[in-house]
C-alpha cells in the first residue's frame, strides 16, 4: 500500500520492487533496484526516509523516521544495505553495505558505519536515558506514560490526512517483453472465441432465412 501523508508522497524508482502487502507512507525515497518484501513498513513521520540503491527490506521489517518541533530523526540508508525480517530501524543512519539482522533494533540517532553489522536480535540505542533521548521527556517514574500520550497525539495529527495512492508498478529488466508475450497469449484465444461466436450467429441467421424462404415458396 502506497500512502501520501499530508503533502508528502513516496518516490519509488521504477526498477524497485515493492510487495503488494508492504506499506510505504509519506516522505520516503526508495532507490533503483531495491526490494521491499511482504509486510514491511516504511514510513516518514515528520522527517524523511531515504533508501539508496540495491537495498533489501525483508519481511515485516519496520523503517521509520520521526520529527517534531524539538527533535528530528530522519532515516538515511546507503546503497546495498539489508534490513532483516522483523528488524526495527527508527531515526538511524546505515552506511553503504550495512546489515541489520533479523529482529534487531536500531534507534534514533544511531549510525551504523559502512559494511557494519547489527547482529540478529541485537539492540542499538542512544546513550543515557531512553525517554529523554528519543521522546524529549524528562526522566521520571511516569516517563513511559507521558511518552505514550505525547506520541499518540503526534501520530494522530501526522496521519490524519493520509490517503491511499496507486500501487507501485515496477519495471524489471525484460518485464515489459514478458508481459507483452503473456498478454498476446491471453488475448489470442479470446479473439478467436469471439470470431467463432460471430460466425455461428451468421450461420444461424442464414439458416433462419433459408427456412423462411422455403415457407414462402408456392407448392
NUBAPA-942874 format. One record per residue (C-alpha): residue in three letters; x, y, z; chain. Coordinates in steps of 0.1 Angstrom, whole numbers. Each point is the difference from the previous one (the first is absolute). Layout:
! NUBAPA-942874
+-----+-------+-------+-------+---+
|   r |     X |     Y |     Z | c |
+-----+-------+-------+-------+---+
| ALA |     X |     Y |     Z | A |
...
+-----+-------+-------+-------+---+
! end
This chain:
! NUBAPA-942874
+-----+-------+-------+-------+---+
|   r |     X |     Y |     Z | c |
+-----+-------+-------+-------+---+
| UNK |     0 |     0 |     0 | A |
| UNK |    14 |    34 |   -10 | A |
| UNK |   -12 |    29 |    21 | A |
| UNK |     4 |    38 |    -1 | A |
| UNK |     4 |    17 |    33 | A |
| UNK |   -12 |    36 |    -2 | A |
| UNK |    17 |    15 |   -31 | A |
| UNK |    28 |   -26 |     1 | A |
| UNK |     0 |   -30 |   -24 | A |
| UNK |    24 |   -29 |    -4 | A |
| UNK |    25 |     1 |   -28 | A |
| UNK |     7 |   -36 |   -12 | A |
| UNK |    24 |    -7 |   -28 | A |
| UNK |   -17 |   -19 |   -29 | A |
| UNK |    25 |   -29 |     3 | A |
| UNK |    -7 |    -5 |    37 | A |
| UNK |   -23 |   -29 |    12 | A |
| UNK |   -26 |     7 |    27 | A |
| UNK |   -21 |   -29 |    11 | A |
| UNK |   -38 |     5 |    -1 | A |
| UNK |    -2 |    -5 |    38 | A |
| UNK |    28 |    25 |     8 | A |
| UNK |    -9 |    35 |    12 | A |
| UNK |    18 |    31 |   -12 | A |
| UNK |   -11 |    33 |    15 | A |
| UNK |     9 |    37 |    -3 | A |
| UNK |    34 |    15 |    -8 | A |
| UNK |    17 |   -32 |   -10 | A |
| UNK |    25 |    -4 |   -28 | A |
| UNK |    10 |   -35 |   -12 | A |
| UNK |    28 |    -4 |   -24 | A |
| UNK |     6 |   -21 |   -31 | A |
| UNK |     1 |   -38 |     2 | A |
| UNK |   -14 |    -2 |    36 | A |
| UNK |   -23 |   -27 |    12 | A |
| UNK |   -25 |     6 |    28 | A |
| UNK |   -16 |   -33 |    10 | A |
| UNK |   -33 |   -10 |    14 | A |
| UNK |   -12 |    16 |    32 | A |
| UNK |    27 |    26 |     1 | A |
| UNK |    -9 |    35 |    12 | A |
| UNK |    20 |    31 |   -10 | A |
| UNK |   -15 |    33 |    13 | A |
| UNK |    11 |    36 |     4 | A |
| UNK |   -16 |    17 |    30 | A |
| UNK |    13 |    36 |     0 | A |
| UNK |    34 |    -8 |   -15 | A |
| UNK |    11 |   -17 |   -33 | A |
| UNK |    10 |   -36 |    -7 | A |
| UNK |    26 |    -4 |   -27 | A |
| UNK |    11 |   -34 |   -13 | A |
| UNK |    28 |    -4 |   -25 | A |
| UNK |     2 |   -24 |   -29 | A |
| UNK |     0 |   -39 |     1 | A |
| UNK |   -12 |    -2 |    36 | A |
| UNK |   -21 |   -28 |    14 | A |
| UNK |   -27 |     6 |    26 | A |
| UNK |   -11 |   -34 |    11 | A |
| UNK |   -34 |   -14 |    12 | A |
| UNK |   -17 |    20 |    29 | A |
| UNK |    30 |    23 |     5 | A |
| UNK |    -9 |    36 |    11 | A |
| UNK |    19 |    31 |   -10 | A |
| UNK |   -12 |    32 |    14 | A |
| UNK |    11 |    36 |     2 | A |
| UNK |   -16 |    25 |    25 | A |
| UNK |     3 |    36 |     8 | A |
| UNK |   -19 |    27 |    20 | A |
| UNK |     7 |    36 |     8 | A |
| UNK |    29 |    -9 |    24 | A |
| UNK |    17 |   -31 |   -15 | A |
| UNK |     5 |   -13 |   -35 | A |
| UNK |     9 |   -37 |    -7 | A |
| UNK |     2 |    -6 |   -37 | A |
| UNK |    11 |   -34 |   -14 | A |
| UNK |    28 |    -2 |   -25 | A |
| UNK |     9 |   -35 |   -14 | A |
| UNK |    29 |    -3 |   -24 | A |
| UNK |     3 |   -22 |   -31 | A |
| UNK |    -1 |   -38 |     2 | A |
| UNK |   -12 |    -3 |    36 | A |
| UNK |   -21 |   -28 |    14 | A |
| UNK |   -26 |     5 |    27 | A |
| UNK |   -10 |   -35 |    12 | A |
| UNK |   -34 |   -14 |     8 | A |
| UNK |   -18 |    15 |    30 | A |
| UNK |    28 |    25 |     5 | A |
| UNK |    -8 |    35 |    12 | A |
| UNK |    20 |    30 |   -12 | A |
| UNK |   -12 |    34 |    12 | A |
| UNK |    17 |    34 |    -4 | A |
| UNK |    33 |   -17 |    -8 | A |
| UNK |    27 |     1 |   -27 | A |
| UNK |    14 |   -30 |   -18 | A |
| UNK |    32 |     3 |   -20 | A |
| UNK |     5 |   -17 |   -33 | A |
| UNK |    -1 |   -37 |     2 | A |
| UNK |   -13 |    -1 |    36 | A |
| UNK |   -19 |   -30 |    13 | A |
| UNK |   -28 |    -1 |    26 | A |
| UNK |    -8 |   -35 |    11 | A |
| UNK |   -33 |   -16 |     6 | A |
| UNK |   -19 |    14 |    30 | A |
| UNK |    27 |    27 |     7 | A |
| UNK |    -9 |    35 |    11 | A |
| UNK |    19 |    32 |    -9 | A |
| UNK |   -13 |    31 |    17 | A |
| UNK |     0 |    38 |    -5 | A |
| UNK |    34 |    16 |    -6 | A |
| UNK |    20 |   -32 |    -5 | A |
| UNK |    23 |    -2 |   -29 | A |
| UNK |    12 |   -34 |   -14 | A |
| UNK |    32 |     4 |   -20 | A |
| UNK |     5 |   -12 |   -36 | A |
| UNK |     0 |   -38 |    -1 | A |
| UNK |    -9 |    -1 |    37 | A |
| UNK |   -21 |   -27 |    16 | A |
| UNK |   -28 |    -1 |    25 | A |
| UNK |    -3 |   -36 |    11 | A |
| UNK |   -34 |   -17 |     1 | A |
| UNK |   -20 |    10 |    31 | A |
| UNK |    26 |    27 |     9 | A |
| UNK |   -12 |    34 |    12 | A |
| UNK |    19 |    33 |    -7 | A |
| UNK |   -15 |    29 |    19 | A |
| UNK |    13 |    35 |    10 | A |
| UNK |    21 |     5 |    31 | A |
| UNK |   -17 |    13 |    31 | A |
| UNK |   -37 |    -1 |     9 | A |
| UNK |   -20 |   -14 |   -28 | A |
| UNK |   -31 |    22 |     4 | A |
| UNK |    21 |    32 |     2 | A |
| UNK |    19 |    -9 |   -31 | A |
| UNK |   -29 |   -13 |   -21 | A |
| UNK |   -31 |    18 |    12 | A |
| UNK |    16 |    31 |    16 | A |
| UNK |   -18 |    -8 |    33 | A |
| UNK |    17 |     6 |    34 | A |
| UNK |    10 |   -31 |    19 | A |
| UNK |   -28 |    -9 |    24 | A |
| UNK |   -19 |   -30 |    13 | A |
| UNK |   -29 |     8 |   -24 | A |
| UNK |    22 |     8 |   -30 | A |
| UNK |   -13 |   -29 |   -20 | A |
| UNK |   -36 |    10 |     5 | A |
| UNK |     8 |    36 |   -10 | A |
| UNK |    18 |   -13 |   -30 | A |
| UNK |   -30 |   -20 |   -11 | A |
| UNK |   -24 |    29 |     4 | A |
| UNK |    23 |    24 |   -19 | A |
| UNK |     8 |   -24 |   -27 | A |
| UNK |   -37 |   -10 |    -6 | A |
| UNK |    -9 |    37 |    -4 | A |
| UNK |    29 |     5 |   -25 | A |
| UNK |   -10 |   -31 |   -20 | A |
| UNK |   -36 |     9 |    -2 | A |
| UNK |     9 |    34 |   -13 | A |
| UNK |    26 |   -13 |   -24 | A |
| UNK |   -22 |   -27 |   -16 | A |
| UNK |   -33 |    19 |     1 | A |
| UNK |     1 |     7 |   -37 | A |
| UNK |    16 |   -32 |   -13 | A |
| UNK |   -13 |   -11 |   -34 | A |
| UNK |     4 |   -32 |   -20 | A |
| UNK |    18 |     5 |   -33 | A |
| UNK |     3 |   -23 |   -31 | A |
| UNK |    21 |   -31 |     6 | A |
| UNK |    36 |     1 |   -11 | A |
| UNK |     6 |   -18 |   -33 | A |
| UNK |    37 |    -9 |    -6 | A |
| UNK |    17 |    -5 |   -33 | A |
| UNK |    26 |   -28 |     5 | A |
| UNK |    22 |    -9 |   -30 | A |
| UNK |   -19 |   -18 |   -27 | A |
| UNK |   -32 |     4 |    20 | A |
| UNK |   -17 |    19 |   -28 | A |
| UNK |     9 |   -26 |   -26 | A |
| UNK |   -12 |   -29 |    21 | A |
| UNK |   -31 |    19 |     9 | A |
| UNK |    -8 |     7 |   -37 | A |
| UNK |     5 |   -36 |    -9 | A |
| UNK |   -23 |   -11 |    28 | A |
| UNK |   -26 |    25 |   -10 | A |
| UNK |     2 |   -12 |   -36 | A |
| UNK |    -4 |   -36 |    12 | A |
| UNK |   -30 |     9 |    20 | A |
| UNK |   -16 |    23 |   -26 | A |
| UNK |     3 |   -23 |   -30 | A |
| UNK |   -24 |   -27 |    12 | A |
| UNK |   -25 |    26 |    11 | A |
| UNK |     0 |    16 |   -34 | A |
| UNK |    -3 |   -35 |   -16 | A |
| UNK |   -30 |    -8 |    21 | A |
| UNK |   -16 |    32 |    -9 | A |
| UNK |     5 |    -7 |   -37 | A |
| UNK |   -15 |   -35 |     4 | A |
| UNK |   -30 |    14 |    18 | A |
| UNK |    -6 |    26 |   -28 | A |
| UNK |     2 |   -26 |   -27 | A |
| UNK |   -25 |   -23 |    19 | A |
| UNK |   -24 |    29 |     2 | A |
| UNK |     3 |     7 |   -37 | A |
| UNK |    -6 |   -37 |    -8 | A |
| UNK |   -30 |    -1 |    22 | A |
| UNK |   -14 |    31 |   -17 | A |
| UNK |     6 |   -15 |   -35 | A |
| UNK |   -17 |   -32 |    11 | A |
| UNK |   -30 |    20 |    12 | A |
| UNK |    -2 |    20 |   -32 | A |
| UNK |     2 |   -33 |   -20 | A |
| UNK |   -29 |   -15 |    20 | A |
| UNK |   -21 |    32 |    -4 | A |
| UNK |     7 |    -1 |   -38 | A |
| UNK |   -12 |   -36 |    -2 | A |
| UNK |   -32 |     8 |    18 | A |
| UNK |    -8 |    28 |   -25 | A |
| UNK |     5 |   -22 |   -32 | A |
| UNK |   -33 |   -11 |   -17 | A |
| UNK |    -8 |   -36 |     1 | A |
+-----+-------+-------+-------+---+
! end
